[in-house]
């Protein structure tokens, strides 16, 4: 009962209304009106049992309640009741809610008009950013990926370290698999992963994201800027996550947080009853499932491929860390495929030559070296590998290696450094430099480097990629398709002839009406 109602009861009673009349006018029980009047008289007199608070079953747990509210000011009554039950409290939820309302009164929320969609028609996706304190990792910023079906309200949640394209596509795939299908459309805000810009207020979608959407058969729709209400179904659950998942819980690491999140989705979020439907998201999802777009037999490959040059130590660099490859690939530009927790390196014939577990994102300057990638202690084996690599450079390469090993004490080490120059200079330029060095008997890495600095220039990134592409094998069973000349498409811009009766054409055609036909 509000203080305004109590004031109205006292005012009417002092004006001469009976208890029965007050109860009828205010739609209250007569006992309720009598208690309000009795409590007022007791308070004014300073005596009577009404001035003493009745004992509560929550009294022994008051220190626990104050501690939880001190650490989690937004703790909900449900979470408080769950924590108290774990500590032996046998009372019901209502007494906990009433006690929490007395300690922390809340204002009435503003009502929001609800917009419902048909089963399988729409989903919504968004990110939320949180700064969390992890017990073993310290404070770090994480992003919460959320994908929710509009009809059933069943959703997929996962905390990630980044909001980049690869992470976004990977979590979409997991969301589709978790929910057993794809909604026909999905609403997004204007994140760069989805929208690259706009023209006349029309969004321009990211081509890579459109290719992903085409693979699964759904249509992305970007919302108007600064209109979060458009995606209310995905915006509102973030508050539910904060009040139900976060409150009263601590997490050791990001992995632990995602483990708890998966449990929370299955045991709490999916089985709660939705007030607007009277059913749980899991029950509504069974109704929505036949209307979702079926998943393809092959999931979309979201792993990006980058190119890296193998340095003189036989390492490729990613994220400021080094990963080893077989020693014979020094100086080569190799394709590298990045999985969520692994890094795969492929050779010139697209065969897998190395696989590493990715070092943590916060780690810098570390190396992941596999023993089998090193040349070993056998000098004959090492020399054979060098001879194999220099043989690919033709006769000048073989002659230079032979002279280098005879002239230099540490010839094998210098030979490695010469091979590493393939990552900086064009192959033909290095062969010309080796030929000149052999002609003048200059058998050293320094001599080759001086020759290159005078008669060649370092290759650009595009030139390096083009050179590596020329060395890749052609795609099996696929002929190359070259661009057509623009003249082949000129007929698409020419109006089709119309068969008119009389000298004057139809005025509709003169106004630019489109002709019929394909």
C-alpha positions in Angstrom: 0.0 0.0 0.0 1.3 3.4 -0.9 1.6 6.4 1.4 -1.0 8.2 -0.8 -3.6 5.6 -0.1 -2.9 5.7 3.7 -3.3 9.5 3.5 -6.6 9.2 1.7 -8.0 6.7 4.3 -7.0 9.0 7.2 -8.4 12.1 5.5 -11.8 10.4 4.7 -12.0 9.0 8.3 -11.4 12.4 9.8 -14.1 13.9 7.5 -16.7 11.5 9.0 -16.7 8.6 6.6 -17.2 5.1 8.1 -14.8 2.3 7.8 -17.3 0.4 5.6 -17.7 3.5 3.3 -14.0 4.1 3.0 -13.3 0.4 2.1 -16.1 0.5 -0.5 -14.9 3.7 -2.1 -11.2 2.8 -2.2 -11.9 -0.9 -3.0 -10.1 -2.1 0.0 -10.8 -4.7 2.7 -12.4 -3.3 5.9 -9.6 -5.0 7.9 -7.0 -3.2 5.9 -8.7 0.2 6.6 -8.9 -0.7 10.3 -5.2 -1.6 10.5 -4.2 1.7 8.9 -6.4 3.6 11.4 -5.1 1.6 14.4 -1.5 2.0 13.3 -1.9 5.8 13.1 -3.4 6.0 16.5 -0.6 3.9 18.0 2.1 6.0 16.3 0.5 9.2 17.5 0.3 7.8 21.1 3.8 6.3 20.9 2.5 3.0 22.4 1.0 -0.2 21.2 2.1 -3.3 19.3 1.8 -1.5 16.0 5.0 0.4 16.6 7.1 -2.8 16.9 8.2 -4.7 13.8 7.1 -8.3 13.7 9.9 -10.9 13.6 10.7 -12.2 10.2 12.3 -15.4 8.9 14.8 -13.2 7.1 16.2 -11.7 10.3 19.0 -14.3 10.6 20.0 -13.7 7.0 20.1 -9.9 7.3 23.9 -9.7 7.3 24.0 -11.9 4.1 21.4 -9.7 2.4 23.3 -6.5 3.3 26.6 -8.0 2.0 25.1 -9.1 -1.3 23.4 -5.7 -1.8 26.6 -4.0 -1.0 28.5 -6.0 -3.7 25.6 -6.1 -6.2 23.4 -3.0 -5.9 21.1 -4.2 -8.7 20.5 -7.7 -7.3 17.1 -9.0 -8.2 14.7 -10.6 -5.8 14.9 -13.9 -7.7 18.7 -14.0 -7.4 18.6 -13.0 -3.8 16.1 -15.8 -3.1 18.3 -18.3 -4.9 21.4 -17.3 -2.8 19.5 -17.4 0.5 18.1 -20.9 -0.3 21.6 -22.1 -0.8 22.4 -20.8 2.7 19.4 -22.7 4.3 16.5 -20.2 4.0 13.3 -22.2 3.7 10.9 -19.3 3.1 9.1 -18.3 -0.1 10.0 -15.9 -2.8 7.3 -13.4 -1.9 8.7 -12.5 1.5 12.1 -11.9 -0.1 10.6 -9.7 -2.8 8.7 -7.6 -0.3 11.7 -7.3 2.0 13.9 -6.2 -1.0 11.2 -3.7 -2.1 11.2 -2.2 1.4 15.0 -1.9 1.3 15.2 -0.6 -2.2 11.9 0.9 -3.5 11.7 1.1 -7.3 9.8 3.4 -9.6 7.1 2.0 -12.0 8.6 1.3 -15.5 7.2 3.1 -18.5 5.0 0.7 -20.6 6.4 -0.1 -24.0 4.2 -1.1 -27.0 5.1 -4.7 -28.1 5.6 -5.7 -31.7 5.3 -9.4 -32.5 6.5 -11.2 -35.6 5.4 -14.5 -37.2 7.3 -17.8 -36.4 10.6 -17.9 -38.3 10.1 -14.4 -39.8 12.7 -12.4 -37.9 15.7 -12.5 -35.6 17.8 -9.7 -34.1 21.5 -9.6 -33.4 23.6 -7.1 -31.4 26.7 -6.8 -29.2 27.0 -5.4 -25.6 30.3 -4.4 -24.1 31.2 -5.1 -20.4 34.3 -4.5 -18.3 34.5 -7.5 -16.0 36.8 -8.6 -13.1 37.9 -12.2 -13.6 39.5 -14.0 -10.7 42.4 -15.4 -12.8 42.6 -12.9 -15.6 42.0 -9.6 -13.9 39.9 -6.9 -15.3 39.3 -7.0 -19.1 36.8 -5.8 -21.6 34.6 -8.4 -23.3 31.7 -8.3 -25.8 28.5 -10.2 -25.5 27.2 -11.6 -28.8 23.4 -12.0 -28.8 21.2 -13.6 -31.4 17.5 -13.9 -30.5 14.5 -15.3 -32.5 11.7 -12.7 -32.6 8.8 -15.1 -32.1 10.0 -17.5 -29.4 12.5 -15.2 -27.7 15.0 -18.1 -27.6 18.5 -16.8 -27.9 22.1 -17.6 -28.2 24.7 -15.8 -26.1 28.5 -16.0 -26.0 31.1 -13.6 -24.6 34.0 -12.9 -27.0 37.1 -10.8 -27.0 36.5 -9.0 -30.3 33.7 -7.8 -32.6 35.6 -8.3 -35.9 34.2 -10.0 -39.0 35.6 -13.4 -38.3 34.2 -13.5 -34.7 30.8 -12.2 -35.8 30.4 -14.8 -38.6 31.7 -17.6 -36.4 29.1 -16.7 -33.6 26.4 -16.5 -36.2 27.2 -20.1 -37.3 27.1 -21.2 -33.7 23.8 -19.4 -33.1 22.2 -21.1 -36.1 23.4 -24.5 -35.0 22.2 -23.8 -31.4 18.7 -22.8 -32.6 18.4 -25.4 -35.3 17.8 -23.0 -38.2 17.9 -19.5 -39.5 15.2 -16.8 -39.4 14.2 -15.2 -42.8 15.4 -11.8 -41.8 17.8 -10.4 -39.1 17.9 -6.9 -37.8 21.2 -5.2 -37.1 22.4 -1.8 -36.1 24.9 0.0 -38.4 28.0 -2.0 -37.3 30.9 -1.9 -39.8 30.8 -5.7 -40.1 27.4 -5.5 -41.7 27.2 -2.0 -43.2 30.1 -0.2 -44.8 28.3 3.1 -45.3 25.1 4.6 -46.7 24.0 6.5 -49.8 20.9 8.7 -49.6 20.0 7.1 -46.2 20.2 3.6 -47.9 22.6 1.3 -46.2 25.5 -0.2 -48.2 26.0 -3.8 -47.0 29.4 -5.4 -46.6 30.0 -7.8 -49.5 31.6 -10.4 -47.4 28.7 -10.4 -44.9 26.2 -10.5 -47.8 28.0 -13.6 -49.1 27.6 -15.2 -45.7 23.9 -14.3 -45.6 23.4 -15.8 -49.1 25.0 -19.0 -48.0 22.4 -19.4 -45.2 19.5 -17.8 -47.1 18.5 -14.9 -44.8 18.2 -11.2 -45.5 20.1 -8.7 -43.3 18.3 -5.5 -42.5 20.1 -2.5 -41.0 18.0 -0.3 -38.6 17.8 3.4 -38.6 20.7 5.2 -36.8 20.0 6.0 -33.1 16.8 3.9 -33.0 17.5 1.1 -30.5 13.7 0.6 -30.1 13.7 -1.1 -33.5 15.7 -4.0 -32.0 13.9 -4.0 -28.7 13.8 -7.8 -28.5 17.6 -8.1 -28.5 18.3 -4.8 -26.6 16.0 -5.6 -23.6 17.5 -9.1 -22.8 20.9 -7.5 -22.1 19.3 -6.0 -19.0 18.0 -9.5 -18.1 21.6 -10.8 -18.5 22.9 -8.2 -16.2 20.4 -8.8 -13.5 20.1 -12.5 -13.7 23.4 -13.9 -15.0 25.9 -11.4 -13.5 24.3 -10.6 -10.2 25.7 -12.7 -7.3 28.2 -14.5 -9.4 32.0 -14.2 -9.9 33.9 -15.7 -12.9 37.4 -17.1 -13.0 38.0 -16.5 -16.7 36.3 -15.8 -20.1 36.0 -19.6 -20.7 34.4 -20.0 -17.2 32.0 -17.2 -18.0 30.9 -18.9 -21.2 30.4 -22.2 -19.4 28.2 -20.5 -16.8 26.4 -18.7 -19.7 25.6 -21.9 -21.5 24.2 -23.4 -18.2 22.2 -20.3 -17.5 20.7 -20.3 -21.0 19.6 -23.9 -20.6 18.4 -23.9 -17.0 17.1 -20.3 -16.6 16.5 -18.3 -19.7 15.1 -21.0 -21.9 12.6 -22.3 -19.3 11.3 -19.0 -17.8 7.7 -18.2 -18.5 7.1 -15.2 -20.8 4.3 -13.0 -19.6 3.0 -12.1 -23.0 2.7 -15.7 -24.2 2.3 -17.8 -21.0 4.9 -20.2 -22.3 8.7 -20.6 -22.1 11.1 -19.7 -25.0 11.8 -23.4 -25.3 8.1 -24.3 -25.8 7.7 -21.4 -28.3 10.8 -22.5 -30.1 9.3 -25.9 -30.8 6.5 -24.1 -32.6 8.9 -21.9 -34.5 11.4 -24.6 -35.5 9.5 -25.9 -38.6 9.3 -22.3 -39.9 13.1 -21.6 -39.7 15.3 -22.0 -42.8 17.1 -25.3 -42.7 20.8 -25.4 -42.1 23.1 -26.2 -45.2 25.0 -29.5 -45.2 28.3 -27.6 -45.2 28.8 -24.7 -42.7 30.2 -21.4 -44.0 34.0 -21.3 -43.7 34.6 -18.2 -41.6 38.4 -18.7 -41.1 40.4 -15.9 -42.9 43.5 -16.6 -45.0 46.5 -14.3 -44.8 49.9 -14.5 -46.4 53.2 -14.4 -44.4 56.9 -14.5 -45.4 59.0 -17.1 -43.6 62.0 -15.2 -42.0 65.6 -16.4 -41.7 64.8 -18.3 -38.5 62.0 -20.3 -40.2 59.1 -18.4 -38.5 56.0 -16.6 -39.7 54.6 -13.8 -37.6 51.0 -13.2 -36.5 49.8 -11.0 -33.6 53.5 -10.1 -32.9 54.3 -13.7 -32.1 56.3 -16.2 -34.1 55.2 -19.7 -35.4 57.6 -22.2 -36.9 57.4 -23.8 -40.3 59.7 -26.5 -41.8 63.1 -24.9 -42.2 63.2 -25.5 -46.0 60.5 -22.8 -46.6 62.7 -19.9 -45.4 62.1 -16.9 -47.7 58.8 -18.3 -49.1 55.5 -16.4 -48.9 52.9 -18.9 -47.6 49.2 -18.9 -47.0 48.1 -19.0 -43.3 44.6 -20.0 -42.2 43.4 -18.6 -38.9 41.0 -20.7 -36.9 39.5 -19.7 -33.5 42.3 -21.4 -31.5 44.6 -22.7 -34.2 46.9 -21.4 -36.9 47.5 -23.6 -40.0 50.2 -22.9 -42.6 50.1 -24.3 -46.1 52.9 -25.0 -48.6 53.2 -23.9 -52.2 51.0 -26.8 -53.4 48.4 -25.9 -50.7 49.4 -28.9 -48.6 49.3 -28.4 -44.8 52.9 -28.0 -43.5 52.4 -26.7 -40.0 49.7 -26.4 -37.3 50.0 -24.4 -34.1 47.8 -23.6 -31.1 47.3 -19.8 -31.2 49.0 -18.0 -28.4 46.8 -15.9 -26.1 45.8 -12.5 -27.5 47.5 -10.7 -24.6 50.8 -12.4 -25.2 53.4 -10.6 -27.3 56.9 -11.5 -28.5 56.6 -15.3 -27.8 57.4 -18.2 -30.1 55.7 -21.5 -30.9 58.4 -23.8 -32.3 57.9 -27.4 -33.2 61.0 -29.6 -32.9 60.3 -31.3 -36.3 60.6 -28.0 -38.1 64.2 -27.4 -37.1 67.1 -28.7 -39.3 68.5 -30.8 -36.5 72.1 -31.3 -35.5 73.0 -33.5 -38.5 75.2 -31.2 -40.8 74.7 -33.4 -43.8 71.0 -33.2 -43.5 71.1 -29.5 -43.1 73.4 -29.1 -46.2 71.1 -31.4 -48.2 68.1 -29.1 -47.4 70.1 -26.0 -48.4 71.2 -27.7 -51.7 67.5 -28.5 -52.4 66.4 -24.9 -51.8 69.2 -23.3 -53.8 68.6 -25.8 -56.7 65.2 -24.1 -57.2 67.2 -20.9 -58.1 68.9 -22.6 -61.0 72.6 -23.0 -61.8 73.6 -19.6 -60.2 72.0 -20.8 -57.0 73.9 -24.1 -57.0 77.2 -22.5 -57.8 76.8 -19.8 -55.2 76.0 -22.3 -52.4 79.0 -24.4 -53.3 81.4 -21.4 -53.3 79.8 -20.0 -50.1 80.3 -23.3 -48.1 83.9 -23.4 -49.2 84.7 -19.7 -48.5 82.9 -19.1 -45.3 83.3 -20.8 -41.9 79.6 -20.3 -41.1 78.4 -20.8 -44.6 75.2 -22.6 -43.7 74.0 -19.8 -41.5 74.8 -17.2 -44.3 73.0 -19.5 -46.8 69.8 -19.3 -44.7 70.0 -15.5 -44.7 70.4 -15.4 -48.4 67.2 -17.5 -48.8 65.4 -15.1 -46.5 66.0 -12.4 -49.1 63.4 -14.1 -51.3 60.8 -12.5 -49.0 62.1 -9.0 -49.7 63.3 -9.1 -53.4 61.8 -10.7 -56.5 63.0 -14.1 -57.4 64.6 -13.0 -60.7 66.4 -10.2 -59.0 67.9 -12.6 -56.4 69.0 -15.0 -59.2 70.7 -12.1 -61.1 72.5 -11.1 -57.9 73.7 -14.6 -57.2 75.0 -14.9 -60.8 76.9 -11.6 -60.4 78.3 -12.8 -57.0 79.6 -16.0 -58.6 81.1 -14.1 -61.5 83.2 -12.0 -59.1 83.8 -14.7 -56.5 81.9 -12.7 -53.8 80.6 -15.6 -51.8 78.9 -14.0 -48.8 75.4 -12.8 -47.7 76.7 -9.3 -47.3 77.9 -9.3 -51.0 74.5 -10.5 -52.3 72.7 -7.9 -50.2 74.9 -5.1 -51.5 74.3 -6.2 -55.1 70.6 -6.2 -54.6 70.6 -2.8 -53.0 72.2 -1.4 -56.1 70.5 -3.1 -59.0 67.1 -4.1 -57.5 64.3 -2.7 -55.4 62.3 -4.5 -52.7 59.0 -5.9 -53.9 55.7 -4.5 -52.7 53.1 -6.6 -50.8 51.0 -6.9 -54.0 54.0 -8.0 -56.0 54.8 -10.6 -53.4 51.2 -12.0 -53.4 51.1 -12.0 -57.2 54.4 -13.9 -57.4 53.1 -16.5 -54.9 49.9 -16.9 -56.8 51.8 -17.7 -60.0 53.5 -20.5 -58.1 50.2 -22.0 -56.9 48.7 -25.0 -58.8 45.7 -24.3 -61.0 42.3 -25.2 -59.6 41.4 -28.8 -60.6 38.5 -29.1 -63.0 37.9 -25.4 -63.2 38.6 -23.2 -66.3 39.7 -19.7 -65.8 37.0 -17.1 -66.5 38.1 -13.7 -67.8 36.1 -10.5 -67.7 33.9 -9.8 -70.7 34.2 -6.6 -72.7 31.6 -4.0 -71.9 30.3 -4.2 -75.5 28.7 -7.6 -74.6 26.4 -5.8 -72.2 25.5 -2.9 -74.4 22.3 -4.5 -75.5 21.0 -4.4 -72.0 20.9 -0.5 -72.2 19.2 -0.3 -75.6 15.4 0.0 -75.6 13.6 -2.8 -77.3 11.6 -1.9 -80.5 7.8 -1.6 -80.2 5.3 -2.5 -82.8 3.0 0.6 -82.9 0.1 1.3 -85.2 0.4 4.6 -86.9 3.2 7.2 -86.9 2.9 8.3 -83.3 4.2 6.0 -80.4 2.2 5.4 -77.2 2.6 8.4 -74.9 3.4 6.0 -72.0 6.5 4.8 -73.9 7.6 8.4 -74.5 7.5 9.0 -70.7 10.1 6.3 -70.2 7.9 3.3 -69.2 9.9 0.1 -69.1 9.2 -2.3 -72.0 7.8 -5.8 -71.2 9.9 -8.8 -71.6 13.0 -10.2 -69.8 
